[in-house]
Amino acid sequence: MEFSGEKEMSKKGVVVSIDEKPSEWRTWEGLHPDILASIFLRLAVEEISRCVPLVCKPWMEVASGPYCWIDIDIQAWCRRCNRSLRAVNRAVNKLIRRSNFTVERLFVYRMGSSGFLSVVNCPCLKVLEVPLSRFTDTLVLNHLKPLPNLRVLNINYCSKISAKGLAAFGNQCKSLLHLKRNLPPQRYWPVDNSEAKTIADTMPNLQRIELCFGSFSDWGLSEILTKCKSLTHLDIRGCWNVKLNGDLKKMCGKLECFQIHPSDFSEQDQLRLFYRYWKVNENETDLFVELQTYWNEIRIR
């Protein structure tokens, strides 16, 4: 059964409505590729890859070219389908090639080494969000090339990246303004200021920093506040080694937005948070939505 107003593709390669007369048909296949691409970008990645190319040859050419792949966002696909590392890498490599390595914004979940080797060849990148990815310090140190346009870097929960990898990003990405480096909660919290020191030394232009559950202390925080002169937003929730002694509380108060865990957060609360994290992480839901809810519950108690 067909509904009134339903659209279909005519044999002449035009998009028509059942209610329209032939004189009113619109020839969409003749649109400029840039215009078609701007329309296709409203669709999901799967639709651009699988459905659009089947409509007509001009649409297939646009969907296969770089026009549609300035923005590549497959995070939802990765999470929804629980894709293997190999499948994610294969998708990243394929889509980056389609963009002719001109992609500007890339959003991937759980990317591996093969995908990263394609990413480093994309000099137009402005936003790179790759949480829970598996590439290592060694890979970053040996293969990362200058990404002069990169403004936003999300390496949340990338457990194989340490201060060494962060230093490589800082040295090769001189335009960074926003760093997301949240870590998973740990059972024990030994002080380690290496990442905070690296961020302060190699990323001085940062305006926004997210370092939830970092292991740095007041000293590491002081390095960041002192050397990142443009800093406006700082999130250090769960950084239990930070005590905000001396002038640190005053310095943080000058920021437009400063987030830290409640001052009365006990060791028992920390332990419960640790177990809650791993339960949430198994279900792959939004971690910080859950954590914020939990902190609010603690404040109410």
C-alpha positions as CSV (number, residue, x, y, z in Angstrom):
1,M,0.0,0.0,0.0
2,E,1.2,3.5,-0.9
3,F,0.4,6.6,1.1
4,S,-0.6,9.9,-0.3
5,G,2.4,12.2,-0.7
6,E,4.9,9.3,-0.6
7,K,8.0,10.0,-2.7
8,E,9.7,7.6,-5.1
9,M,12.4,7.6,-7.8
10,S,11.1,7.8,-11.4
11,K,12.8,6.1,-14.3
12,K,14.1,9.5,-15.4
13,G,16.2,9.8,-12.3
14,V,14.2,12.4,-10.5
15,V,12.5,12.4,-7.1
16,V,8.8,12.6,-7.4
17,S,5.7,12.6,-5.2
18,I,2.7,10.5,-6.1
19,D,0.5,13.6,-5.9
20,E,2.8,15.6,-8.2
21,K,2.3,16.1,-12.0
22,P,5.3,15.4,-14.3
23,S,5.7,19.2,-14.8
24,E,6.4,19.5,-11.1
25,W,9.0,16.8,-10.8
26,R,12.4,17.9,-9.3
27,T,15.6,16.6,-10.8
28,W,17.7,16.0,-7.7
29,E,20.3,14.0,-9.5
30,G,21.4,17.1,-11.3
31,L,22.2,19.0,-8.2
32,H,25.8,20.1,-7.6
33,P,27.7,17.5,-5.5
34,D,28.3,20.0,-2.7
35,I,24.6,20.5,-2.4
36,L,23.8,16.8,-2.5
37,A,26.5,16.2,0.1
38,S,25.0,18.8,2.4
39,I,21.7,16.9,2.1
40,F,23.2,13.5,2.6
41,L,25.0,14.6,5.7
42,R,21.7,14.7,7.5
43,L,21.5,11.0,7.2
44,A,23.1,8.3,9.3
45,V,26.5,6.9,8.1
46,E,24.9,3.5,7.4
47,E,22.3,5.1,5.1
48,I,24.9,7.2,3.2
49,S,27.0,4.0,2.7
50,R,24.3,1.5,1.8
51,C,21.1,3.3,0.7
52,V,22.1,6.5,-1.1
53,P,24.4,4.8,-3.7
54,L,21.5,2.6,-4.9
55,V,19.3,5.6,-6.0
56,C,21.2,6.7,-9.1
57,K,24.7,7.0,-10.4
58,P,25.2,10.7,-9.5
59,W,24.2,10.0,-5.9
60,M,26.5,7.0,-5.8
61,E,29.4,9.2,-7.0
62,V,28.7,11.8,-4.3
63,A,28.4,9.1,-1.6
64,S,31.6,7.5,-2.7
65,G,33.6,10.7,-2.9
66,P,35.0,13.0,-0.2
67,Y,32.0,15.4,-0.2
68,C,30.0,13.3,2.3
69,W,32.9,12.4,4.6
70,I,34.1,15.7,6.1
71,D,32.4,14.5,9.3
72,I,32.7,10.9,10.2
73,D,30.7,9.8,13.3
74,I,30.4,6.1,13.8
75,Q,30.5,6.0,17.7
76,A,26.8,5.1,17.9
77,W,27.3,2.3,15.3
78,C,30.3,1.0,17.3
79,R,28.4,0.9,20.6
80,R,25.1,-0.3,19.2
81,C,26.6,-3.2,17.3
82,N,29.4,-4.0,19.8
83,R,31.8,-4.2,16.9
84,S,35.1,-6.0,17.1
85,L,38.4,-4.1,16.9
86,R,39.0,-5.4,13.4
87,A,35.5,-4.3,12.2
88,V,36.0,-0.8,13.6
89,N,39.4,-0.5,12.1
90,R,38.1,-1.6,8.7
91,A,35.3,0.9,8.8
92,V,37.6,3.8,9.8
93,N,40.1,2.9,7.1
94,K,37.4,2.7,4.4
95,L,35.7,6.0,5.4
96,I,38.9,7.9,5.7
97,R,39.9,6.7,2.2
98,R,36.5,7.9,0.9
99,S,37.2,11.3,2.4
100,N,40.4,11.4,0.4
101,F,42.1,12.0,3.8
102,T,40.3,15.4,4.1
103,V,38.1,14.4,7.1
104,E,37.8,17.3,9.6
105,R,35.8,15.6,12.4
106,L,36.2,12.0,13.4
107,F,34.2,10.2,16.1
108,V,35.1,6.6,16.8
109,Y,34.6,4.2,19.7
110,R,37.3,1.5,20.4
111,M,39.7,2.1,17.5
112,G,42.8,0.1,17.1
113,S,46.3,0.5,15.7
114,S,45.3,0.1,12.0
115,G,42.7,2.8,12.3
116,F,45.1,5.2,14.0
117,L,47.6,4.7,11.1
118,S,45.0,6.1,8.8
119,V,44.1,9.0,11.2
120,V,47.7,10.3,11.3
121,N,47.5,11.0,7.5
122,C,44.6,13.4,7.9
123,P,46.1,16.9,8.2
124,C,42.7,18.6,8.0
125,L,41.5,17.1,11.3
126,K,39.9,19.6,13.6
127,V,38.2,17.2,16.0
128,L,39.4,13.7,17.0
129,E,37.3,11.8,19.5
130,V,38.4,8.2,20.0
131,P,37.4,7.1,23.5
132,L,38.4,3.6,24.7
133,S,40.7,3.1,21.8
134,R,43.5,0.6,21.9
135,F,46.5,2.2,20.1
136,T,49.6,2.5,22.2
137,D,52.3,5.0,23.2
138,T,54.8,3.4,20.9
139,L,52.4,3.7,17.9
140,V,51.8,7.4,18.7
141,L,55.5,8.2,19.2
142,N,56.6,6.4,16.0
143,H,53.8,7.4,13.6
144,L,52.0,10.6,14.7
145,K,52.5,13.4,12.2
146,P,51.7,17.1,12.7
147,L,48.0,17.8,12.9
148,P,48.1,21.6,12.7
149,N,44.4,22.1,12.7
150,L,43.4,19.8,15.5
151,R,41.4,21.7,18.2
152,V,39.6,18.9,20.1
153,L,41.2,15.7,21.3
154,N,39.2,13.0,23.1
155,I,41.3,10.1,24.4
156,N,39.0,9.2,27.3
157,Y,39.7,5.7,28.9
158,C,42.6,5.0,26.4
159,S,44.5,2.9,28.9
160,K,47.4,2.2,26.6
161,I,48.3,5.9,26.4
162,S,50.5,7.5,29.1
163,A,52.4,10.7,29.6
164,K,54.7,9.7,26.7
165,G,51.8,9.5,24.2
166,L,50.3,12.7,25.6
167,A,53.6,14.5,25.0
168,A,53.6,13.3,21.4
169,F,50.1,14.7,20.9
170,G,51.1,18.0,22.5
171,N,54.2,18.3,20.3
172,Q,52.5,17.5,17.1
173,C,49.1,19.2,17.7
174,K,50.0,22.8,18.4
175,S,46.5,24.2,18.0
176,L,44.8,22.1,20.7
177,L,42.1,23.9,22.7
178,H,40.1,21.1,24.3
179,L,41.5,18.0,25.8
180,K,39.4,15.1,27.2
181,R,41.5,12.7,29.2
182,N,39.1,11.1,31.7
183,L,40.3,7.9,33.2
184,P,38.4,5.0,34.8
185,P,38.1,4.9,38.6
186,Q,40.8,2.9,40.3
187,R,40.7,1.0,43.6
188,Y,43.9,2.7,44.8
189,W,45.1,6.2,44.0
190,P,49.0,6.5,44.1
191,V,50.1,10.0,43.3
192,D,51.4,10.4,39.7
193,N,51.9,13.9,38.3
194,S,53.5,12.8,35.0
195,E,50.4,13.4,32.8
196,A,49.5,16.7,34.4
197,K,53.1,17.9,34.0
198,T,53.1,16.8,30.3
199,I,49.8,18.6,29.6
200,A,51.1,21.8,31.2
201,D,54.4,21.7,29.3
202,T,53.2,20.6,25.8
203,M,49.6,22.0,25.6
204,P,49.8,25.5,27.0
205,N,47.1,26.9,24.8
206,L,44.3,24.6,26.1
207,Q,41.1,26.4,27.1
208,R,39.1,23.3,28.3
209,I,40.5,20.3,30.1
210,E,38.7,17.2,31.4
211,L,40.8,15.0,33.7
212,C,38.3,13.1,35.8
213,F,39.8,10.3,38.0
214,G,43.4,11.5,37.3
215,S,46.0,10.5,39.9
216,F,47.8,13.9,40.0
217,S,48.1,16.0,43.2
218,D,48.0,19.7,44.0
219,W,51.4,20.0,42.4
220,G,50.2,18.7,39.1
221,L,47.2,20.9,39.2
222,S,49.3,23.9,40.0
223,E,51.5,23.2,36.9
224,I,48.4,23.2,34.7
225,L,46.9,26.4,36.2
226,T,50.2,28.2,36.0
227,K,51.2,27.2,32.4
228,C,47.8,27.0,30.6
229,K,47.1,30.7,30.7
230,S,44.0,30.5,28.5
231,L,42.3,27.9,30.6
232,T,38.6,28.6,31.2
233,H,37.0,25.2,31.9
234,L,38.5,22.4,34.1
235,D,36.8,19.2,35.3
236,I,38.8,17.2,37.9
237,R,36.0,15.2,39.5
238,G,37.3,12.0,41.1
239,C,40.9,13.3,41.4
240,W,41.2,12.3,45.0
241,N,44.8,13.3,45.5
242,V,43.9,17.0,44.8
243,K,43.3,18.8,48.1
244,L,43.2,22.4,46.9
245,N,45.6,23.6,49.5
246,G,47.3,27.1,49.4
247,D,46.2,29.4,46.6
248,L,44.8,26.6,44.4
249,K,41.2,27.0,45.5
250,K,41.4,30.7,44.7
251,M,43.0,30.1,41.3
252,C,40.4,27.5,40.4
253,G,37.6,29.9,41.5
254,K,38.7,32.3,38.8
255,L,37.9,29.9,36.0
256,E,34.6,30.2,34.2
257,C,33.7,26.6,35.0
258,F,35.5,24.4,37.6
259,Q,34.2,21.0,38.6
260,I,35.4,18.8,41.5
261,H,33.8,16.1,43.6
262,P,32.1,17.0,46.9
263,S,34.5,17.8,49.7
264,D,32.8,15.3,52.0
265,F,33.4,12.4,49.6
266,S,34.5,9.5,51.9
267,E,36.7,6.5,51.1
268,Q,33.6,4.4,51.3
269,D,32.0,6.6,48.7
270,Q,35.1,6.2,46.5
271,L,34.9,2.4,46.8
272,R,31.2,2.3,45.9
273,L,31.9,4.6,43.0
274,F,34.6,2.2,41.8
275,Y,32.2,-0.7,41.7
276,R,29.5,1.4,40.2
277,Y,31.8,2.4,37.3
278,W,32.6,-1.2,36.3
279,K,29.0,-2.1,36.4
280,V,28.1,0.8,34.2
281,N,31.0,0.2,31.9
282,E,29.9,-3.4,31.3
283,N,26.6,-2.0,30.0
284,E,28.4,0.7,27.9
285,T,26.0,3.4,29.0
286,D,26.9,7.0,29.5
287,L,29.3,6.8,32.4
288,F,29.3,10.4,33.6
289,V,25.5,10.7,33.5
290,E,25.4,7.8,35.9
291,L,28.2,9.2,38.0
292,Q,26.6,12.7,38.3
293,T,23.4,11.0,39.4
294,Y,25.4,9.1,42.0
295,W,27.1,12.2,43.3
296,N,23.8,13.9,43.6
297,E,22.5,11.0,45.7
298,I,25.5,11.3,48.0
299,R,24.9,15.0,48.5
300,I,21.3,14.4,49.5
301,R,22.2,11.7,52.1
